[in-house]
């Protein structure tokens, strides 16, 4: 385990700031991309992952919420952990699907000192409230996507 602050998140499908391949979007297979992380701080018991679009016209749009993740990777299309409700009100991954222009998609990985006692379908606000005081480190990965 590494010291806090060294947690990193990456994908073999795209690099930081690069375009997210179409297969992970509403224009493709709409499956979650593969993700891997390193540098878990000592005391990490689980991880939470949030992917949202801060460029959505109506405000930040949640595409994916999952918590109580173990290990150091998620395979493409993974259904690990417990899924929360995205902004469509459904569980699981819903990929990039911007109405116009190029949007940023922010993947946030939280290393937590405990598992979260939340029901499936919980929304982002409740997830973040439950994680408060338990976050040991956070890593981000940003991808972009434009339709057409």
C-alpha positions in Angstrom: 0.0 0.0 0.0 1.2 3.5 -0.9 0.9 6.7 1.1 -2.2 8.9 0.7 -2.1 11.1 -2.3 -0.5 8.6 -4.7 -3.7 6.9 -5.8 -3.8 6.9 -9.7 -6.6 5.8 -12.0 -6.2 4.9 -15.7 -7.9 3.1 -18.5 -6.4 0.9 -21.3 -9.1 2.3 -23.6 -8.2 6.0 -23.4 -5.6 8.3 -21.9 -6.2 11.3 -19.6 -7.9 14.1 -21.7 -8.3 11.9 -24.7 -11.5 10.9 -26.6 -13.4 8.0 -25.1 -13.9 5.3 -27.8 -17.4 5.0 -29.3 -18.0 1.5 -28.0 -18.3 2.9 -24.4 -20.9 5.4 -25.4 -24.6 5.5 -26.4 -23.4 5.4 -30.0 -21.7 2.1 -29.5 -22.1 -0.9 -27.2 -22.6 1.4 -24.2 -20.4 -0.7 -21.8 -18.2 0.7 -19.2 -14.5 1.0 -20.1 -11.8 -1.1 -18.4 -10.2 0.8 -15.4 -7.3 0.1 -13.2 -5.8 1.8 -10.2 -2.6 1.8 -8.1 -1.3 3.5 -5.0 -4.0 2.5 -2.5 -3.2 4.2 0.8 -2.8 2.0 3.9 -6.1 1.2 5.5 -8.1 1.1 2.3 -11.1 -1.2 2.8 -13.1 -0.5 -0.4 -13.5 1.9 -3.3 -16.3 4.0 -4.7 -16.4 5.2 -8.3 -18.4 8.0 -9.8 -18.5 9.0 -13.5 -20.3 12.2 -14.4 -20.5 14.9 -17.1 -19.9 18.4 -15.7 -20.7 19.9 -19.1 -24.3 18.7 -19.3 -26.8 21.6 -20.2 -28.9 21.0 -17.1 -25.9 20.7 -14.7 -23.6 17.8 -13.8 -25.1 14.6 -15.1 -24.3 11.3 -13.3 -23.5 8.4 -15.6 -22.3 5.8 -13.2 -22.1 5.2 -9.4 -20.7 2.1 -7.8 -19.3 1.4 -4.4 -17.9 -1.4 -2.2 -15.4 -2.2 -4.9 -12.5 -4.5 -4.0 -9.3 -5.2 -5.9 -7.5 -2.8 -8.2 -9.3 -3.0 -11.5 -12.7 -3.2 -13.3 -12.9 -5.1 -16.6 -14.8 -3.7 -19.6 -18.5 -4.0 -18.8 -17.9 -4.9 -15.2 -20.8 -5.2 -12.8 -18.8 -5.4 -9.6 -19.7 -3.7 -6.4 -23.1 -2.1 -5.6 -24.7 0.2 -8.2 -26.4 3.5 -7.5 -28.9 5.4 -9.6 -27.5 7.5 -12.4 -29.3 10.7 -13.5 -31.6 8.7 -15.7 -32.8 7.0 -12.5 -31.5 3.6 -13.5 -28.6 1.5 -12.0 -25.4 0.7 -13.7 -23.4 2.3 -16.5 -24.9 4.7 -19.0 -22.1 6.0 -21.3 -21.4 9.4 -22.8 -24.2 10.7 -24.9 -23.8 14.5 -25.2 -26.6 16.4 -27.0 -24.1 18.7 -28.7 -20.4 19.6 -28.6 -17.6 17.9 -26.8 -18.2 17.0 -23.2 -15.8 16.0 -20.4 -16.5 12.8 -18.5 -14.9 12.7 -15.1 -14.2 9.3 -13.4 -13.6 9.8 -9.7 -12.2 6.9 -7.6 -12.4 7.2 -3.9 -10.3 5.0 -1.6 -12.3 4.4 1.6 -11.4 3.1 5.0 -14.7 1.2 5.2 -17.4 -0.4 3.1 -20.5 1.7 2.7 -23.8 0.5 4.0 -26.0 1.9 1.2 -28.9 0.3 -0.7 -28.6 -0.3 -4.4 -30.1 2.6 -6.3 -28.7 5.2 -3.9 -28.1 8.6 -5.6 -24.8 10.5 -5.7 -25.5 13.0 -3.0 -26.2 10.2 -0.5 -23.1 8.3 -1.6 -20.9 11.3 -1.1 -22.5 12.0 2.3 -21.9 8.4 3.4 -18.3 8.5 2.2 -17.6 11.8 4.0 -15.0 11.2 6.7 -14.0 7.8 5.1 -12.0 9.1 2.0 -8.4 8.2 2.3 -7.5 9.3 -1.2 -9.1 10.3 -4.6 -7.9 9.8 -8.1 -9.5 11.2 -11.3 -9.4 10.3 -15.0 -11.0 12.6 -17.5 -12.1 11.6 -21.0 -13.9 13.5 -23.7 -16.6 12.6 -26.2 -18.6 14.3 -29.0 -21.3 12.7 -31.1 -21.4 12.8 -34.8 
